[in-house]
Every structure is written in C-alpha cells, then in structure tokens.
Amino acid sequence: MRKVIYPRTGGVDSIEIVECPEPVPGPKQVRIMIHRAGINFADLMMRQGLYGSNPDPPFTPGYEASGEVVEVGSEVASLSCGDRVLAMTGFGGYSEQVVLDSNRVIKIPDSVTYDQAAAIPVTYGTAFHMLVHLGGITRGDTVLIHHAAGGVGTAVAQISKAYGASLVVGTASKPKKEFVESMGVTFVDRDSEDFVRVCKEKTGGKGVHHALDPVAGRNLMESYKALRKGGKLYLFGASNAVRGDKRSVLSAFRMWRSTPRFDPLKMMSSNKAIFGVHMGLLEDESIFKGHLATLSGMLLKGEIEPIIDSVWRFEDVAKAQLHMHDRKNRGKILLDFSPK
Ligand SMILES: NC(=O)c1ccc[n+]([C@@H]2O[C@H](COP(=O)([O-])OP(=O)(O)OC[C@H]3O[C@@H](n4cnc5c(N)ncnc54)[C@H](OP(=O)(O)O)[C@@H]3O)[C@@H](O)[C@H]2O)c1
C-alpha cells in the first residue's frame, strides 16, 4: 500500500508518496481502506515546521478520513468488515490504509457519503466547539469569522445559521465575495475593507457577540475591537505565520511579535472573554465525540451540509495543498484514496 509522507520540513515539492507494508490490526483495532482524507490548513503548517504539535518527520499527516473496515481485531465487537466509517486518525490519514483503535472509528449512516464524512470532523468540530460548547451561541447572536469561504469558515456560517444567529460577518479574499454572500454572510474584503467598522455598523455600534480568529498577529486585536461588551473572542489559528508554500521564519516571527498580549483587568471592565482553541490538543476526547454525534444529527436533518471545494487523487497531493496555499478553495479540499 501507499501513503503520503513529509520526509522533512519544506514546500509542497518536499512531499513524497512511499510504498509500505499493509498495517496489521491489534486485538482492539481495525484496518480501514481509506476513500477520502480531509486537507486542513494545519497540514500545511506542519509541513513547514510551523505547527508545534506534530510528530518529527518523517510522518504521515491527515487528521480525518472516511472509508471501509476491511479487518477487525479479535476483541472488537462494535465494528465489522464492510462497515462504512469515519476515522479520527490524529495523524496518518493521508494513506491508502490505516490501523486504528476501534474507539477512534465511528460508523456512518448509509445516506452519508464518504465526502461528507471526511469533510466534517475538523472543520465542523472546531466551529461547533467554539460557537456552541464554549460560546453558548443563542438566537439573535452576531458572529465575525475570518477565512469565511474556507473549511472552518463555511462550517461557522452554517452552524451560526442553524442556531439562529442574526448576523454573520465574514472576511475573505475579494474573488470569494459572491460565494460568501451566497451563504447569507456579510462579506468583507480582507485586504481593503475594515471589518471592525462593518461589525459596528451592522450592530448599531455595539459590536458582535462572537469573534472567531484563525489569523493572529495584529488581526487579533482588531477582532477583539469588533466585539461588543460581554463578547467572546476565540483564537484558533495563526495563518499570518504562513506566506506561500515555503516556510518563512520571518513571517512566523512577525506573527508572534505582533500578536497582542491582553490585560485581564481591561477585559474585566468590558466583560470580554478570550478562548484559546486547539482541537488536536483537547485532553478529553469524549467532548469531541459528543460534538460529532450532534453534528451527525444536524447533517441528517439538513441543518448543515459540507461544501466540498474539490477532490484530488492523492498522487496530486502537492497540487491540492498548493490550491489552499493560493487561497483558491471555497469549502473543503479532500484527497481521494479509493481503490481505482
Ligand atoms: N485550533 C484548531 O483546532 C483549528 C482547527 C481547524 C482549523 N483551524 C484554523 O482555521 C483556519 C482555517 O483552516 P481550514 O483548514 O478551514 O482552511 P481554509 O480556511 O479552508 O483554507 C485556508 C484559507 O485561509 C485563507 N488564508 C489566510 N492566510 C493564508 C495564507 N497565509 N495562506 C493560505 N491561505 C490563507 C485563505 O482564504 P482567504 O484569502 O479568502 O481568507 C485560504 O483559502 C486555519 O488558520 C487553521 O489553522 C484551527
């Protein structure tokens, strides 16, 4: 079987595909033939050595995948060969086959496609964790999201709507205006418009209830300013550290230097809260599983519907990642590992 590896820190030209033996499941594990794996912005940062919580190279990236169970360990009662599943791989999802503990594998209903299953965990799980679990979003709330056209961005738009948000303001690159507006989101050009002004104007001068920031650097203070009193800011990424597909230590340093350090006393007087969010480092996995159970119900009821930007054969993984580096994606990018 074949898998993608990051042999060292580098640009997309450093990615390799290697042959390796089929993995053998232990008693509590299953072997899965992967059909789809999700690409996340974190995968790009890991490749550049800017992520901080991935294994040392060489390793296989890939947080999430969907596929079919093809072998079951002797102590596994909950899964059978032929089951269609979602696999929370942690790492290693960019692979034709994986072996995983059965408690990291969830059966998917017949009506859910492999595309949908691989597109939901990281993006919707993260959006749900912030808005619902931490934020307690309620009807009439107002939301600001950056990279509004991307994987997490589209999930935030849909979950906000499902929970009755009255306004979602979304920043993105200019060519994505029409796409962002088609989701009922107020578009702000990330390069030329002032999202703080738009958030204030649209909320009678008060600001939004929830500001979700995956950018960091100076952008974070602006997101904080866009909040109303009592509002909540969520820092969940640092895309400002990335410039193109090659690692830029200078950009990473600038991002780190320009990210504000907040004063809790000032926060107290405005009743604002700041959450740091890293789903990959959640200690209690049952929280994430709970989110997936709720999201699965929402999917079946039609309250959410993953938007798939594109599906690439895994042999084209470098081109697929470049598509995200070039800021071209509208929704989720997937890799196709299905047997030809
Ligand atoms: N903390 C967590 O647990 C967690 C989980 C999932 C995702 N995240 C974060 O959420 C953000 C979105 O992730 P995603 O996987 O859904 O990606 P995505 O939004 O689907 O794709 C990336 C988008 O980010 C924007 N962007 C901003 N700076 C960029 C740069 N330097 N290079 C390339 N694109 C850039 C581009 O859109 P525009 O140009 O239109 O803005 C691009 O299309 C990332 O910062 C990621 O690290 C965090």
The ligand as an ORCA input file, in Angstrom:
! r2SCAN-3c Opt
* xyz 0 1
  N      -7.404     25.381     16.517
  C      -7.945     24.371     15.869
  O      -8.224     23.337     16.464
  C      -8.215     24.522     14.403
  C      -8.934     23.537     13.712
  C      -9.200     23.734     12.352
  C      -8.722     24.878     11.709
  N      -8.001     25.800     12.412
  C      -7.512     27.022     11.742
  O      -8.571     27.595     10.998
  C      -8.070     28.236      9.845
  C      -8.813     27.700      8.625
  O      -8.462     26.340      8.447
  P      -9.084     25.469      7.275
  O      -8.401     24.159      7.334
  O     -10.562     25.543      7.320
  O      -8.528     26.230      5.981
  P      -9.354     27.010      4.889
  O      -9.978     28.213      5.546
  O     -10.223     26.074      4.127
  O      -8.244     27.461      3.816
  C      -7.341     28.401      4.048
  C      -7.880     29.819      3.690
  O      -7.245     30.712      4.589
  C      -7.044     31.963      3.979
  N      -5.647     32.350      4.249
  C      -5.247     33.291      5.114
  N      -3.939     33.369      5.181
  C      -3.451     32.452      4.335
  C      -2.145     32.051      3.981
  N      -1.074     32.618      4.527
  N      -2.012     31.071      3.071
  C      -3.088     30.490      2.527
  N      -4.347     30.808      2.855
  C      -4.542     31.798      3.758
  C      -7.393     31.809      2.509
  O      -8.695     32.368      2.335
  P      -8.936     33.956      2.199
  O      -7.776     34.502      1.422
  O     -10.227     34.041      1.472
  O      -9.015     34.493      3.587
  C      -7.473     30.289      2.302
  O      -8.380     29.925      1.303
  C      -6.564     27.979      9.843
  O      -5.896     29.084     10.432
  C      -6.416     26.754     10.727
  O      -5.155     26.629     11.313
  C      -7.748     25.620     13.728
*
